[in-house]
Amino acid sequence: MDVQVRLHSSKLSAIDVLRSTDARTTTQLLGITGFVFLTALGAQVQIYVWEVPFTLQTLAVYGSGLFLGWRNGLIAQVLYLVVGLFLPVYAGGESGPAILFFGVTAGYLFGFPLAAAVSGAFSKRWNGLPGIVLSLSAGSVCLFTCGVIWLHYFADHATWFESIDKGWLRFIPVDFAKILLVGLIYSGTRRFSRIKS
């Protein structure tokens, strides 16, 4: 089978309306608000092993790019960051400018909008399951690059390898599992809501 065919599905799905910039404003606002809520909810599930906790936020970050498209996915994640300045929606119920601008994990927070936008942009063309996994992997690379660079300077690590190890390498198995889970959910949703021609 041709690689391009495996990466892209030409079948139309009702769920694709969420990604469309032509969707009704109410639909877009509900989608954005929903993913802000899901990101905040995922942030409350965390396991601290070292400076960077394991959370479920990235499920919503990746999902926002897929379901809402690059623009609204980005908007949802920017709105999440803004809400966190005033309400305790960051990981562990944290909030405020100190967390967003000076926290050790702030690089990951700033990477959320970029990851959603990249995942959404790539998945517009690559919407078959293999393409979705590639799209989310590209978003993951952006997210962890932002996180590691910030972590290196704010955690005062001795070497870049320490930052890459603690801020990225140890997360790869869990993050890949998240990518597969979100990809399967999105792919299944598209298949379930497929429009018959």
N, C-alpha and C positions, 0 to 999 in steps of 0.2 A: 504494500500500500504506500502511496506517495506520502512523504513526510508532511507536506503542507496540508494534505487532507486530514491527517491524524491531529495536527495542531489546531485546525479550524473546523468548526461545524457550521454549515450554511443553513441549518434548520432554524427557523424562527421560534421564539419562545415568548410566552406572555410575560415572563419575569424580566425580559429585556427592556420593557417599558420603563423600569426604574433607572436604567442606565441612560436613557434618552434625555437629551437636553430639551426636547420638545414635550416631555411629560408635563402634566398639569403641575402647577406650582405647589398645590397642596400635597400631591404625591411625593414630589421632591423633598419638601419640608419634613414630611412624615418619615421618609427614608433617612434623611440626615439626622433628625432627632433620635430615631430609633437606634442608629449606630453610635451616636454619642452616648446614649444610655447603655448600650451593650459594652462599649469600651470601658465605661465607668464601672460597670458590674464586673467585668473581667479583671479589673485592677484590684478588686477586693480579695481575689483568690491569689495568694502569693506565698512562696516558700523562699526564705532567705537562706542561702548557703554561703555567699560571700557578698561583695558590694552590690551586685546586681541580682534582684530576686527573679525567680520563675513566676510568671503571672499568666493569666489567660487573656490579657489585653490584645495580644497580637492576633488572636482569632477574629476579633472584631475589626482590627485594623485591616487585615487582609480581606476580610469579608466586605468591608465598606468599599474597597476598590473594585471588587468583583461585582457586587450587587448594585452599587450606585454609579459606577464609572469613575474615571479619573478625577473629574472636576468636583462632583458632589462627595466623593470619597475623601478628597483633600479637604473640602469644606467641613465635613463631619469631624475630621481629626483636628483641624485648627480650632473648631468650636469646642471640642473636648478640652484642648489646652487652655482656652480662654475660661471655660467654666471652672476648671481646676484652680484658677487664680482666686476664686471666691468660695467654691464649695469643695468639700473633701472627697474628690473623685479620683485623685491620683492613687497609685499603689499604696495599699495599707491605710486608706482614708486620709492621706496627706493632702495638703492644698497650699496655695500661696505662691508669691513670686520667688521666695527663697528656694523652693523645690524646683520650679521651672527654670530659673536662671542660674542657680548656684548649686543645685543638687548633683550628686555624683552620677545619677542616672538620667540627668536632663537631656543628654544627647539622644537617648532612645526616644524620649518624648518628642523632641524636635524631628526625629526621624519618622514618627508616625504619619504625618501628612505626606511626606515624600514617598514612603512605602505604599500608602494607599493610592497615591497618584500614579506611581510606576506600575503597580499591579493592575490598576484599572486601565491604564493606557495600553499595556501589552495585551491584556486579555480581550480588548476590543477586537483585535485581529486573531489572537490565539484563544479561542473559546472552547476547543475540544479539551478533554481532560489532560492530555499531555501538555497542551499549550497553557492551560490554567496553572499547572504545576510549575512550568517554566516562568510564567508571569509572576506568580507569587514568590518564586525563588529570587527573581530580580528585585522585587520589593524587599525581600528579606536582606539581600546584600546591601541595599541602600540603608535600611534600618540599622543593621549592625555596624556598618561603616560609621554612621553618625554617632552611634553609641560608643564604639571603641575609641574613636578620636577624642570625644569629650571625656570619657572615663580615664584615659591615659593621663590627661592633665589634671583633672580634678581629684582623682584617687591617688595621685602622686606615685604612680607605679615606677619601679626602677628601670624597666625595659618595655619596649613595645610588645615583645612576646608575652609578657605577663598580662598586659591589657587585652591582647587578642585572645589569649587563653581564657582568662576569667570573664571577658566580655563577649566572646563569640564562640570559640571552639567548644566549650562545655555546653553550649545551648543547641548545637547543631542537631543532635538526634531528636530532642523535644520539638525544636522548631520545624524540622522536616515532618514530624508527625502532625503538627498543627497545619502545615501546608497541605498535606494529604487530606486531612479531615475537612478543612474548608473547601478544598478543591472538589472533594466528593459530594459535599453538601450542595455546592453551587451547581456542579454538573448534574446531580440528581434532580435539583429543583428545575433546571432548564429542561431536562428530559421530561419531567412530570408535567410541566406546563407548556409543552410543545404545541405550537399552533399547526393544525392539520391543514395542508394545502389542498 
